[in-house]
Amino acid sequence: QQRGRKYNLFLKRRLRIDKRHQSKDSIFFRDGVRRIDFVLSYVEDLNKEWEKKLERRKEFERNLQKAGLELETEDKKESEDGKIYFVKIHAPWEVLITYAEVLNIKVPIKENDIPSMVENPLDCVLFPLRLPEKVMHPDPDYFTAPFSKDKQELYLINDESTFFSPSMRNRIVNYILTRCPYGTEEGKKKFGIKRLLNNGTYTAAYPLHDCQYWKKATDPNCDSERYTLYMEWARFLRFYKEQPLDLIRKYYGEKIGIYFAWLGFYTEMLFLAAVVGLICFLYGLFTMDENMSSKEICDPAIGGEIIMCPLCDRECEYWRLNTTCESSQYSHLFDNVATLFFAIFMGIWVTLFLEFWKRRQARLKYQWDLVDFEEEQQQLQLRPEYEAKCTQKKRNPVTQEMEPYLPLTSQAVRFCISGATVLFWVSLIIASMIAVIVYRLAVYAAFASLMENTQTLQPISGLLTPQLATSVTASCLNFVIIMILNFFYERIAIWITDMEIPRTHMEYENRLTMKMFLFQFVNYYSSCFYVAFFKGKFVGYPGAYTYMFNRWRNEECDPAGCLIELTTQLTIVMAGKQIWGNIQEAIVPWICNWWGRRKARNNPENLYSRWEQDHDLQSFGALGLFYEYLEMVIQFGFITLFVASFPLAPLLALMNNILEIRVDSWKLTTQYRRPVAAKAHSIGVWQEILNGMAILSVVTNAFIVAFTSDMIPRLVYYYAYSEDEDSPMSGYINNSLSVFLISDFPKRHEPKENPENFVICRYRDYRYPPDHERKYLHSMQFWHILAAKLAFIIIMEHVVFIVKFFVAWMIPDVPSDVKAKIKREKYLTQKILHEYELEKLKERLQCQGDKQATEKEFIATEGRMELSRAM
C-alpha cells in the first residue's frame, strides 16, 4: 500500500509537470501570451464564514471581469502545499488605455533630441564607481504626453504588450482592485481588495517579480530586471558603486526610487561631515596631553590634594579629585575648541544638504517626467476606507458631483480623542524618562559604595567611575524602554490615524507621519535632552541640595563636565538603534522566508511556480517606505541636534548608511514581494520635518556648547581671571571649584564617616567661600560666565542663521539647465501635439462639407501654436 501511495504521488507530480509546459518562472497565463499583472491568493478554510467569503470572492471576481480584467485560477491541487488557490489577473490593452487616461499616465511621443549635459571632467576619476550604461539608463529618454485613447497614433506604440511597463500595469490593476465592489453588507456598499484582505477573504494580493534574483529568466520575453538589480545594486560588495536609480524607478516605481535617491544623496553628503568630524576628533586626541585642566586634575600635588564633597547623602565618602583623571582626559576628546567649530560647521552643512537635495530632486523630477505630476492624480483621490465609512454625501463645489463627507461634529470628536491619546502617550514617554532619572539617582550611591569597597574593581576605578557606571547602565536601560515603547507606539499611531478617517491617501500619510515622528522624537531624544540641558544644572550646593520628590538628590556633573555623559548616552542609543534596526530589517525577514520555504525546496523545481515563490516572501506593506524614512530622519536628528557633543556621530551614520542602502536593496529585491508601483515627485512631509530639525539643531548645539560644554567658563577664565601670563589656563580647576565648610553640613545629610577629619571640601560651582559676608551665594564670576553663555548663544545663532539663509538664497532650488530643459521640452511637446491636431484638422477639412467652421478651427489651432512658441 505504501509503495502504491508513493507511485500515485509520483504519477500526480508527473502529470502536473507535463500539464505545465512553462518554466517555473513564467509570468504569463497558460497560453504563454497574456502577462500576469497581479495575483490574488486564498485558502478555503471550512469555518462558519466560509460561505460568506466564497460569495464575496465570486462577486468580486465577477466585477473584476466586468471591469475588463481577465482571470485565470490555479487550483489548490496545483500549489506546492495543496492548500492555496491562486487567481492570476491580466489587464488587456483596452483596460490599460482606459485607465491610463483616467490616471493621466504619461507615455512616449518622440525620442528626446535635447543635447545631453556637458561631460563631467571628473568622469575618468569616478569611473570605478560607475555602473554600465544599460543598467543606469535602461530606456531611451522620450518626450512624453498624458495618454489619450483618441490620439493613439500619436504615441510610440511599437508593441501593445510592452508599451506599458510592468510597474505601470500593476499600478493600473491595483487602482481597479482598490475600487472594485464585492457586494452589500448591513445596508452598506462594500468594495476594495484591502477590506477583503483584512477580513480573510483573500490571503494576499501582489504583483509578480519578473524572475528569480540569483539567475535570469529562461523566457526571452522577460527583461530579468530583478536579477540585474540584485547583481548590480543589492549585493554588499557593490557598496562603492552608484545606484541604478532609473532601473529602480522602472521596476519599483517613482516613490521607492525617490527614497533611494534621497538616501544615497544623504549618504554622499555625510561623507563631508564625517571627514570634518573625524578631523575634530583627531584634534582632541592629539592635544589630549596638552590639556591643562586634565593635567591639573591628574597631578597628585593639585588634584590629589583637592578633597571633593560627597556625591550622595550619608553613604558616599569624601573623595580626591585626581580619581577622575582618566575621565577628564577622555572628556577632552569631545570638549575642546574644535567642538565649537564643528557645531557651526554642522549648522551650515545641514543647510547645504537640504538646498542641494532640492536641486537634486528637481533634476530627478525632470528626468523621471514628474514636472507636471500633480498629487491629485494619485494621492488626493478619496481613500476607499473614507468612502466606505462616510455614509453622508454632499455636492463637491468643483466637480458638482455628490461625494461622501465626514460631518464636522464627528471630526471634532475624533480629533479630541486623538489629541487626548497622543497627549497620554507622550506623557507616558516623559514618565518613563523620569523613571530612568530616578534610577540614576537611586543607584548612584550603590555604585559609589560598591566601587569603594570592592578590591577587584580597584584597577579600573579610575576609568569606570560611579558617574560613568550609572550613566552607562541608565543609557542601556533607557534604550530597552525605548524599544518596548516603540512597539506600542507604532500600533497606537496607526489606530489613532485610522480612527480619524483621513479623506485622502496624502492626508493619511501626513497625519501618521506627524504622530509617529512626535512619538519617536520624544522617545529617542528626551534622555539626551535631559543629560544635555538639565543634569547638573539644578543641583544646589552642599548643605542646601535640590531633591527630586524630596527624596533623591539631583545628579551632579563629573568635574570633567557633563559632555562626556551626553556622548555616552548618544553613542549607546544611536548605535543600539542602528544595530537593532538592521537586525529587524534583514535577519528577521530572512528567517521568516527560510522557514516558509523549507518544505518547498524538497519538491521538484518546476512544481514551485513564480506566484508561489513570491507568495512565500514577506509583504512590503503600504507603510514599508514610511518606516524607512522614519529610521533615517531619527538618525538625522542624532547627527544634527547633539553633534556638538559627539563629532564622530556623522561617521557612525555614514558607516550605517552604506550598509543601510545595501540592506534595504537586498531585502527589497530578495526577501519581499514586489511592491505596487506608486508615483511621487518628492519626499513629501519629511522635507518639512528635516527643515524644522535643521533650525532646531542650531539652537540645541548653541546651548550644548554654552551650558553642557566647559568651553565658555574656560574662555572667561582665560581672558578675565587668569593670573599666569605664561600659562593662562593654569589654576582653572582650582578656580572652578567652590569651598564648603564641612561643619555646615546638616546632620541628616552629613557623611557617616570622615576618617581623615577633613575641614573643607570642594564642589563644582562659582559661589563665595564660607568666610565671605555673602557666603555660598553666587559669585560675580558666575554672573560673568552666565552673561558670556547667553551672549555666545545669541551670537552663534545669529551668525549661523544669517549664513544659512544667505546660502539658501544663493542656491536656487531648480538648476538653471533643468529650467531651460523643462521649458524646451514643454514647447517641443506642445508643438508635436499641435502639429498632430493640425494634421487631423486638415483631414477633416478635406472630408467635411462645412469648410468655413473647420477653417476657423484650423486658424485658432495655428494661433495657439504661435502663442505657445512665443511663451
PyMOL commands that set and color helices and strands:
alter all, ss='L'
color gray80, all
select helices_A, chain A and resi 2-19+50-66+76-78+93-102+123-129+133-136+149-154+160-163+166-179+193-198+225-234+236-238+245-252+254-286+288-290+292-298+303-305+321-334+337-367+375-377+384-389+408-453+455-460+466-500+505-533+563-597+600-602+605-607+610-615+624-641+643-645+649-671+685-708+711-721+732-736+742-744+780-810+816-847+851-870
alter helices_A, ss='H'
color red, helices_A
select strands_A, chain A and resi 38-43+70-74+84-90+106-111+142-146+181-185+188-191+204-206+307-308+319-320+393-395+402-404+540-541+544-545+547-548+552-553+737-741+760-764
alter strands_A, ss='S'
color yellow, strands_A
deselect
rebuild
show_as cartoon
